[in-house]
């Protein structure tokens, strides 16, 4: 099974996003670099708006991911509530 991954700039908002990803995807592995953080998950990864909002303590539009995003790998399926990367 191939990994999907997503990488963000290292900043306060992305820390909350990464914490949410790890909570919702228990097989996630984190690779922190000085200017970025990369999250790898086997098969598929789902980022849930509700979990990100809990971690950030504020409302969050999943489109805001793109502001902090550096790169990703996988097929994207997006709604107002979830952002999923997978290999179909």
N, CA, C and O of each residue as an XYZ file, in Angstrom:
352
protein
N       0.839     -1.174      0.000
C       0.000      0.000      0.000
C       0.888      1.242      0.000
O       1.801      1.353      0.818
N       0.627      2.160     -0.898
C       1.408      3.390     -1.005
C       0.938      4.422      0.007
O      -0.226      4.445      0.406
N       1.865      5.269      0.408
C       1.526      6.367      1.317
C       0.996      7.553      0.536
O       1.413      7.804     -0.595
N       0.069      8.281      1.151
C      -0.285      9.624      0.709
C       0.430     10.561      1.666
O       0.745     10.180      2.793
N       0.687     11.782      1.224
C       1.301     12.727      2.145
C       0.858     14.141      1.857
O       0.384     14.463      0.767
N       1.026     14.978      2.868
C       0.750     16.398      2.745
C       1.809     17.135      3.557
O       2.183     16.691      4.643
N       2.288     18.251      3.036
C       3.309     19.029      3.734
C       2.831     20.474      3.871
O       2.287     21.058      2.935
N       3.048     21.028      5.053
C       2.638     22.392      5.365
C       3.828     23.227      5.794
O       4.838     22.697      6.257
N       3.703     24.541      5.637
C       4.664     25.465      6.226
C       4.572     25.304      7.744
O       3.499     25.022      8.277
N       5.675     25.479      8.423
C       5.660     25.419      9.879
C       5.161     26.760     10.411
O       5.853     27.773     10.307
N       3.957     26.761     10.979
C       3.383     27.950     11.605
C       2.322     27.501     12.606
O       2.040     26.308     12.724
N       1.746     28.440     13.312
C       0.785     28.099     14.367
C      -0.446     27.368     13.827
O      -0.879     26.376     14.413
N      -1.002     27.839     12.736
C      -2.189     27.191     12.177
C      -1.880     25.773     11.712
O      -2.668     24.857     11.948
N      -0.747     25.586     11.058
C      -0.434     24.241     10.561
C      -0.189     23.263     11.705
O      -0.436     22.068     11.547
N       0.286     23.736     12.842
C       0.439     22.837     14.006
C      -0.912     22.262     14.414
O      -1.016     21.070     14.702
N      -1.945     23.100     14.442
C      -3.289     22.617     14.767
C      -3.829     21.664     13.713
O      -4.488     20.678     14.043
N      -3.553     21.953     12.447
C      -3.991     21.081     11.362
C      -3.319     19.717     11.482
O      -3.979     18.685     11.356
N      -2.019     19.709     11.724
C      -1.276     18.452     11.861
C      -1.779     17.670     13.076
O      -1.945     16.453     12.994
N      -2.024     18.344     14.195
C      -2.563     17.657     15.378
C      -3.904     16.999     15.050
O      -4.172     15.884     15.496
N      -4.746     17.685     14.271
C      -6.039     17.126     13.868
C      -5.860     15.908     12.962
O      -6.568     14.910     13.105
N      -4.914     15.995     12.033
C      -4.652     14.865     11.127
C      -4.231     13.639     11.928
O      -4.724     12.536     11.695
N      -3.322     13.838     12.868
C      -2.822     12.715     13.682
C      -3.959     12.105     14.506
O      -4.036     10.885     14.646
N      -4.835     12.943     15.047
C      -5.956     12.423     15.834
C      -6.902     11.587     14.981
O      -7.367     10.534     15.417
N      -7.186     12.051     13.771
C      -8.145     11.355     12.907
C      -7.538     10.241     12.063
O      -8.266      9.442     11.475
N      -6.206     10.183     12.000
C      -5.505      9.171     11.196
C      -4.400      8.551     12.060
O      -3.245      8.970     11.979
N      -4.744      7.567     12.877
C      -3.787      7.024     13.853
C      -2.520      6.413     13.255
O      -1.536      6.243     13.974
N      -2.514      6.079     11.974
C      -1.307      5.508     11.365
C      -0.393      6.578     10.764
O       0.595      6.258     10.103
N      -0.724      7.835     10.994
C       0.071      8.940     10.439
C       1.454      8.988     11.053
O       1.632      8.722     12.242
N       2.441      9.335     10.220
C       3.794      9.593     10.724
C       4.163     11.023     10.349
O       3.829     11.506      9.267
N       4.857     11.688     11.266
C       5.199     13.100     11.127
C       6.691     13.238     10.888
O       7.498     12.584     11.548
N       7.054     14.101      9.935
C       8.450     14.434      9.669
C       8.565     15.953      9.748
O       8.144     16.663      8.835
N       9.134     16.444     10.840
C       9.262     17.892     11.040
C      10.615     18.376     10.567
O      11.649     17.806     10.915
N      10.599     19.431      9.771
C      11.798     20.093      9.268
C      11.770     21.537      9.769
O      10.750     21.970     10.304
N      12.848     22.287      9.613
C      12.834     23.675     10.109
C      11.717     24.545      9.520
O      11.155     25.372     10.239
N      11.384     24.387      8.257
C      10.395     25.268      7.642
C       9.122     24.556      7.207
O       8.211     25.193      6.678
N       9.041     23.227      7.422
C       7.858     22.486      6.993
C       7.629     21.270      7.872
O       8.525     20.802      8.575
N       6.410     20.778      7.812
C       6.066     19.528      8.478
C       5.309     18.679      7.456
O       4.372     19.143      6.806
N       5.744     17.422      7.336
C       5.146     16.504      6.372
C       4.457     15.383      7.143
O       4.992     14.849      8.114
N       3.256     15.043      6.683
C       2.483     13.967      7.304
C       2.262     12.887      6.256
O       1.706     13.152      5.190
N       2.699     11.673      6.559
C       2.512     10.506      5.687
C       1.509      9.560      6.327
O       1.531      9.350      7.540
N       0.628      8.989      5.506
C      -0.343      8.007      5.985
C      -0.465      6.921      4.931
O      -0.605      7.234      3.749
N      -0.417      5.653      5.322
C      -0.613      4.579      4.350
C      -2.041      4.586      3.784
O      -3.013      4.646      4.537
N      -2.154      4.525      2.465
C      -3.460      4.376      1.821
C      -4.261      5.633      1.641
O      -4.418      6.107      0.516
N      -4.775      6.191      2.721
C      -5.582      7.406      2.619
C      -5.523      8.211      3.910
O      -5.239      7.680      4.984
N      -5.796      9.499      3.779
C      -5.779     10.435      4.901
C      -7.006     11.326      4.779
O      -7.334     11.797      3.690
N      -7.682     11.554      5.902
C      -8.821     12.462      5.912
C      -8.577     13.561      6.933
O      -8.245     13.295      8.088
N      -8.746     14.795      6.490
C      -8.646     15.961      7.369
C     -10.076     16.436      7.591
O     -10.772     16.809      6.647
N     -10.507     16.417      8.850
C     -11.884     16.784      9.185
C     -11.938     18.209      9.719
O     -11.203     18.576     10.635
N     -12.819     18.998      9.129
C     -12.989     20.395      9.536
C     -13.271     20.494     11.030
O     -12.686     21.334     11.714
N     -14.149     19.655     11.538
C     -14.544     19.701     12.944
C     -13.349     19.482     13.876
O     -13.223     20.171     14.888
N     -12.483     18.540     13.549
C     -11.317     18.265     14.388
C     -10.328     19.420     14.323
O      -9.748     19.792     15.343
N     -10.126     19.993     13.140
C      -9.224     21.136     13.009
C      -9.754     22.306     13.844
O      -8.984     22.989     14.519
N     -11.062     22.533     13.795
C     -11.652     23.615     14.587
C     -11.419     23.402     16.081
O     -11.140     24.356     16.808
N     -11.531     22.160     16.539
C     -11.269     21.858     17.953
C      -9.823     22.186     18.309
O      -9.560     22.773     19.359
N      -8.898     21.815     17.453
C      -7.475     22.030     17.732
C      -7.098     23.507     17.676
O      -6.268     23.967     18.460
N      -7.704     24.254     16.751
C      -7.376     25.677     16.600
C      -8.187     26.567     17.532
O      -7.790     27.699     17.810
N      -9.321     26.064     18.015
C     -10.172     26.853     18.888
C     -10.917     27.959     18.161
O     -11.246     28.988     18.751
N     -11.184     27.744     16.874
C     -11.902     28.735     16.069
C     -12.525     28.035     14.869
O     -12.215     26.879     14.580
N     -13.404     28.747     14.176
C     -13.979     28.162     12.963
C     -12.888     28.060     11.898
O     -11.935     28.839     11.891
N     -13.042     27.094     11.005
C     -12.017     26.815     10.001
C     -12.682     26.372      8.721
O     -13.466     25.423      8.721
N     -12.378     27.049      7.632
C     -12.831     26.662      6.297
C     -11.713     25.800      5.704
O     -10.564     26.236      5.651
N     -12.034     24.599      5.265
C     -10.992     23.702      4.742
C     -10.216     24.298      3.574
O      -9.101     23.858      3.296
N     -10.776     25.283      2.886
C     -10.029     25.955      1.823
C      -8.795     26.670      2.380
O      -7.849     26.942      1.640
N      -8.803     26.974      3.674
C      -7.658     27.616      4.309
C      -6.422     26.710      4.311
O      -5.303     27.196      4.469
N      -6.616     25.398      4.138
C      -5.471     24.475      4.035
C      -4.496     24.951      2.965
O      -3.280     24.856      3.135
N      -5.032     25.459      1.870
C      -4.211     25.839      0.722
C      -3.253     26.983      1.033
O      -2.215     27.114      0.385
N      -3.591     27.807      2.011
C      -2.718     28.919      2.405
C      -1.433     28.391      3.042
O      -0.368     28.988      2.878
N      -1.527     27.282      3.761
C      -0.402     26.725      4.513
C       0.282     25.564      3.781
O       1.342     25.100      4.202
N      -0.318     25.106      2.702
C       0.126     23.919      1.966
C       1.386     24.172      1.150
O       1.515     25.203      0.489
N       2.316     23.218      1.203
C       3.495     23.251      0.337
C       3.307     22.262     -0.814
O       3.461     22.631     -1.979
N       2.978     21.017     -0.499
C       2.788     19.988     -1.519
C       1.951     18.857     -0.944
O       1.749     18.771      0.267
N       1.469     17.996     -1.823
C       0.725     16.816     -1.397
C       0.860     15.729     -2.444
O       1.280     15.983     -3.573
N       0.501     14.518     -2.059
C       0.549     13.384     -2.970
C      -0.670     12.514     -2.731
O      -0.917     12.069     -1.610
N      -1.429     12.273     -3.787
C      -2.635     11.461     -3.698
C      -3.761     12.127     -4.464
O      -3.663     13.288     -4.860
N      -4.829     11.374     -4.665
C      -6.025     11.903     -5.309
C      -6.828     12.660     -4.257
O      -6.980     12.190     -3.129
N      -7.339     13.827     -4.624
C      -8.052     14.687     -3.684
C      -9.554     14.506     -3.835
O     -10.085     14.490     -4.945
N     -10.229     14.371     -2.696
C     -11.691     14.402     -2.635
C     -12.028     15.395     -1.530
O     -11.645     15.210     -0.374
N     -12.746     16.443     -1.898
C     -12.940     17.576     -1.004
C     -14.420     17.910     -0.840
O     -15.185     17.905     -1.804
N     -14.805     18.199      0.401
C     -16.149     18.733      0.673
C     -15.985     19.864      1.680
O     -14.863     20.219      2.040
N     -17.084     20.424      2.129
C     -17.002     21.481      3.141
C     -16.524     20.938      4.486
O     -16.007     21.693      5.309
N     -16.695     19.631      4.715
C     -16.381     19.039      6.015
C     -15.141     18.150      6.038
O     -14.580     17.910      7.107
N     -14.704     17.658      4.879
C     -13.555     16.749      4.849
C     -12.701     16.973      3.610
O     -13.199     17.306      2.535
N     -11.398     16.780      3.794
C     -10.410     16.827      2.719
C      -9.703     15.481      2.766
O      -9.014     15.180      3.741
N      -9.861     14.668      1.728
C      -9.302     13.308      1.733
C      -8.292     13.148      0.612
O      -8.531     13.553     -0.525
N      -7.156     12.548      0.953
C      -6.147     12.130     -0.014
C      -6.133     10.625     -0.025
O      -6.144     10.002      1.037
N      -6.109     10.012     -1.218
C      -6.076      8.556     -1.305
C      -5.462      8.126     -2.622
O      -5.300      8.922     -3.547
N      -5.126      6.853     -2.683
C      -4.723      6.214     -3.932
C      -5.817      5.209     -4.255
O      -5.985      4.218     -3.544
N      -6.561      5.461     -5.324
C      -7.664      4.567     -5.708
C      -7.173      3.507     -6.651
O      -7.952      2.659     -7.087
